[in-house]
């Protein structure tokens, strides 16, 4: 299985195209630099999955309960 890291490899300024004017800075300005480790990425994925499951359950309850409430009110 191919290992895919959440943090891409940084490019050196020397590997940029010739039309780049600022060679002193690094080319990679990814928001993934703010995430420190693969464990934090896994934690974010777990929280997103739990939120998705909770949303799915809430939608299922709503779809089942709203017609019953509507029939009781009519």
N, CA and C atoms as a LAMMPS dump frame, in Angstrom:
ITEM: TIMESTEP
0
ITEM: NUMBER OF ATOMS
222
ITEM: BOX BOUNDS ff ff ff
-5.0000000000000000e+02 5.0000000000000000e+02
-5.0000000000000000e+02 5.0000000000000000e+02
-5.0000000000000000e+02 5.0000000000000000e+02
ITEM: ATOMS id mol type element x y z
1 1 1 N 0.83 -1.168 0
2 1 2 C 0 0 0
3 1 3 C 0.886 1.246 0
4 2 1 N 0.518 2.233 -0.743
5 2 2 C 1.304 3.452 -0.849
6 2 3 C 1.037 4.35 0.353
7 3 1 N 2.106 4.831 0.969
8 3 2 C 1.98 5.741 2.11
9 3 3 C 1.797 7.157 1.592
10 4 1 N 0.738 7.803 2.061
11 4 2 C 0.465 9.183 1.676
12 4 3 C 0.501 10.033 2.935
13 5 1 N 1.383 10.99 2.966
14 5 2 C 1.51 11.854 4.127
15 5 3 C 0.578 13.047 3.991
16 6 1 N 0.087 13.533 5.134
17 6 2 C -0.777 14.711 5.114
18 6 3 C 0.023 15.97 4.861
19 7 1 N 1.316 15.921 5.12
20 7 2 C 2.177 17.072 4.885
21 7 3 C 2.988 16.84 3.62
22 8 1 N 2.79 17.649 2.604
23 8 2 C 3.6 17.476 1.394
24 8 3 C 5.053 17.871 1.642
25 9 1 N 5.929 17.361 0.821
26 9 2 C 7.352 17.677 0.936
27 9 3 C 7.567 19.13 0.51
28 10 1 N 8.325 19.862 1.311
29 10 2 C 8.61 21.259 0.984
30 10 3 C 9.513 21.35 -0.228
31 11 1 N 9.229 22.323 -1.072
32 11 2 C 10.092 22.56 -2.215
33 11 3 C 11.12 23.618 -1.836
34 12 1 N 12.341 23.419 -2.278
35 12 2 C 13.365 24.435 -2.079
36 12 3 C 13.131 25.574 -3.048
37 13 1 N 13.57 26.748 -2.662
38 13 2 C 13.397 27.906 -3.533
39 13 3 C 14.155 27.728 -4.843
40 14 1 N 15.248 26.964 -4.818
41 14 2 C 16.032 26.762 -6.027
42 14 3 C 15.324 25.874 -7.047
43 15 1 N 14.32 25.112 -6.623
44 15 2 C 13.625 24.227 -7.542
45 15 3 C 12.424 24.895 -8.202
46 16 1 N 12.203 26.161 -7.919
47 16 2 C 11.082 26.888 -8.517
48 16 3 C 11.379 27.268 -9.963
49 17 1 N 10.362 27.62 -10.728
50 17 2 C 10.595 28.058 -12.103
51 17 3 C 11.48 29.301 -12.155
52 18 1 N 12.04 29.568 -13.334
53 18 2 C 12.994 30.661 -13.49
54 18 3 C 12.356 32.028 -13.333
55 19 1 N 11.044 32.145 -13.473
56 19 2 C 10.41 33.455 -13.383
57 19 3 C 10.077 33.87 -11.952
58 20 1 N 10.487 33.108 -10.96
59 20 2 C 10.231 33.475 -9.574
60 20 3 C 11.236 34.543 -9.151
61 21 1 N 10.74 35.623 -8.568
62 21 2 C 11.602 36.738 -8.218
63 21 3 C 12.135 36.678 -6.797
64 22 1 N 11.49 35.928 -5.915
65 22 2 C 11.882 35.903 -4.507
66 22 3 C 12.445 34.534 -4.159
67 23 1 N 13.742 34.37 -4.276
68 23 2 C 14.377 33.076 -4.018
69 23 3 C 14.677 32.858 -2.533
70 24 1 N 14.498 33.845 -1.703
71 24 2 C 14.834 33.701 -0.291
72 24 3 C 13.74 32.974 0.484
73 25 1 N 12.532 32.926 -0.034
74 25 2 C 11.426 32.282 0.679
75 25 3 C 11.187 30.89 0.126
76 26 1 N 10.557 30.07 0.931
77 26 2 C 10.215 28.725 0.493
78 26 3 C 8.926 28.765 -0.32
79 27 1 N 8.759 27.811 -1.216
80 27 2 C 7.642 27.824 -2.149
81 27 3 C 6.362 27.282 -1.545
82 28 1 N 6.446 26.448 -0.546
83 28 2 C 5.267 25.77 -0.026
84 28 3 C 4.601 26.619 1.05
85 29 1 N 3.408 27.105 0.774
86 29 2 C 2.647 27.899 1.742
87 29 3 C 1.352 27.171 2.07
88 30 1 N 1.458 25.948 2.506
89 30 2 C 0.303 25.111 2.763
90 30 3 C -0.241 25.355 4.166
91 31 1 N -1.577 25.263 4.301
92 31 2 C -2.186 25.375 5.625
93 31 3 C -1.89 24.118 6.442
94 32 1 N -1.431 23.055 5.802
95 32 2 C -1.102 21.833 6.525
96 32 3 C 0.137 21.992 7.396
97 33 1 N 0.904 23.069 7.195
98 33 2 C 2.056 23.323 8.053
99 33 3 C 1.626 23.621 9.486
100 34 1 N 0.395 24.087 9.669
101 34 2 C -0.104 24.39 11.01
102 34 3 C -0.412 23.109 11.784
103 35 1 N -0.622 21.995 11.094
104 35 2 C -0.9 20.718 11.738
105 35 3 C 0.441 20.05 12.016
106 36 1 N 0.661 19.687 13.265
107 36 2 C 1.988 19.238 13.661
108 36 3 C 2.288 17.782 13.347
109 37 1 N 1.312 16.892 13.425
110 37 2 C 1.657 15.481 13.286
111 37 3 C 0.531 14.72 12.593
112 38 1 N 0.86 13.496 12.209
113 38 2 C -0.126 12.618 11.587
114 38 3 C -1.23 12.265 12.594
115 39 1 N -0.894 12.259 13.888
116 39 2 C -1.898 11.968 14.909
117 39 3 C -2.971 13.047 14.946
118 40 1 N -2.572 14.294 14.764
119 40 2 C -3.547 15.382 14.743
120 40 3 C -4.447 15.28 13.513
121 41 1 N -3.896 14.863 12.391
122 41 2 C -4.701 14.675 11.189
123 41 3 C -5.709 13.56 11.424
124 42 1 N -5.271 12.468 12.047
125 42 2 C -6.164 11.356 12.35
126 42 3 C -7.254 11.794 13.331
127 43 1 N -6.908 12.639 14.292
128 43 2 C -7.889 13.143 15.251
129 43 3 C -8.942 14.002 14.551
130 44 1 N -8.52 14.849 13.629
131 44 2 C -9.465 15.679 12.876
132 44 3 C -10.395 14.79 12.053
133 45 1 N -9.848 13.751 11.449
134 45 2 C -10.673 12.834 10.652
135 45 3 C -11.676 12.092 11.524
136 46 1 N -11.245 11.672 12.726
137 46 2 C -12.171 10.985 13.633
138 46 3 C -13.31 11.905 14.055
139 47 1 N -12.975 13.164 14.39
140 47 2 C -14.023 14.103 14.797
141 47 3 C -14.987 14.382 13.656
142 48 1 N -14.48 14.494 12.429
143 48 2 C -15.346 14.734 11.282
144 48 3 C -16.262 13.537 11.043
145 49 1 N -15.734 12.348 11.224
146 49 2 C -16.561 11.157 11.032
147 49 3 C -17.65 11.063 12.099
148 50 1 N -17.31 11.385 13.352
149 50 2 C -18.327 11.372 14.413
150 50 3 C -19.413 12.411 14.152
151 51 1 N -19.006 13.592 13.691
152 51 2 C -19.983 14.628 13.373
153 51 3 C -20.89 14.182 12.232
154 52 1 N -20.331 13.511 11.241
155 52 2 C -21.133 12.991 10.14
156 52 3 C -22.137 11.955 10.605
157 53 1 N -21.713 11.065 11.498
158 53 2 C -22.636 10.063 12.035
159 53 3 C -23.747 10.715 12.847
160 54 1 N -23.412 11.696 13.665
161 54 2 C -24.424 12.39 14.464
162 54 3 C -25.417 13.119 13.561
163 55 1 N -24.928 13.728 12.499
164 55 2 C -25.807 14.417 11.553
165 55 3 C -26.735 13.429 10.873
166 56 1 N -26.209 12.29 10.469
167 56 2 C -27.029 11.269 9.823
168 56 3 C -28.122 10.761 10.756
169 57 1 N -27.794 10.529 12.02
170 57 2 C -28.785 10.06 12.991
171 57 3 C -29.845 11.128 13.231
172 58 1 N -29.427 12.391 13.363
173 58 2 C -30.389 13.471 13.568
174 58 3 C -31.325 13.612 12.371
175 59 1 N -30.798 13.47 11.172
176 59 2 C -31.652 13.549 9.978
177 59 3 C -32.64 12.389 9.941
178 60 1 N -32.21 11.194 10.297
179 60 2 C -33.094 10.033 10.303
180 60 3 C -34.207 10.191 11.329
181 61 1 N -33.853 10.681 12.512
182 61 2 C -34.875 10.909 13.542
183 61 3 C -35.855 11.981 13.084
184 62 1 N -35.339 13.036 12.496
185 62 2 C -36.209 14.106 12.012
186 62 3 C -37.144 13.631 10.914
187 63 1 N -36.647 12.842 9.993
188 63 2 C -37.495 12.346 8.91
189 63 3 C -38.563 11.387 9.414
190 64 1 N -38.285 10.687 10.503
191 64 2 C -39.275 9.775 11.07
192 64 3 C -40.241 10.499 11.993
193 65 1 N -39.77 11.48 12.749
194 65 2 C -40.592 12.117 13.775
195 65 3 C -41.453 13.251 13.238
196 66 1 N -40.975 13.989 12.263
197 66 2 C -41.746 15.133 11.777
198 66 3 C -43.094 14.76 11.176
199 67 1 N -43.211 13.693 10.383
200 67 2 C -44.554 13.323 9.905
201 67 3 C -45.494 12.911 11.037
202 68 1 N -44.968 12.254 12.054
203 68 2 C -45.806 11.851 13.193
204 68 3 C -46.29 13.084 13.944
205 69 1 N -45.418 14.039 14.185
206 69 2 C -45.805 15.285 14.86
207 69 3 C -46.823 16.043 14.016
208 70 1 N -46.631 16.085 12.72
209 70 2 C -47.563 16.78 11.831
210 70 3 C -48.939 16.115 11.875
211 71 1 N -48.986 14.775 11.869
212 71 2 C -50.27 14.074 11.942
213 71 3 C -50.963 14.32 13.276
214 72 1 N -50.218 14.397 14.357
215 72 2 C -50.82 14.658 15.677
216 72 3 C -51.388 16.071 15.749
217 73 1 N -50.741 17.027 15.095
218 73 2 C -51.209 18.409 15.146
219 73 3 C -52.4 18.644 14.225
220 74 1 N -52.532 17.839 13.175
221 74 2 C -53.656 17.999 12.252
222 74 3 C -54.825 17.32 12.841
